[in-house]
């Protein structure tokens, strides 16, 4: 084995390792993108509660409208507190619409 071969062998191993790590990272990122794109739902998700709308009103504060049993509940949400602000009947056009229809 010559001197240049002795230096080339470890570099090839490092290159293969880095290439393998890059491939695994790319796979993880691709799967995360797909999960977010197609909305993978957890097994514990309930169909009794549906988020109708949500909007940020500050850096960490949100107003969220959820539908529960044909009633819309407007919630004020902060990092430490959730407050029911208002309740109203869900509009008939929204309640009768097929899931996924706008």
Secondary structure, DSSP 8 states (H G I E B T S, - for coil): --HHHHHHHHHHHHHHHHHHHHHHHHHHHHHHHHHHHHT---TT--SSEEEEEEEESSSS-EEEEEEETTEEEEEEE-SS-EEEEEEEE--HHHHHS-TT--
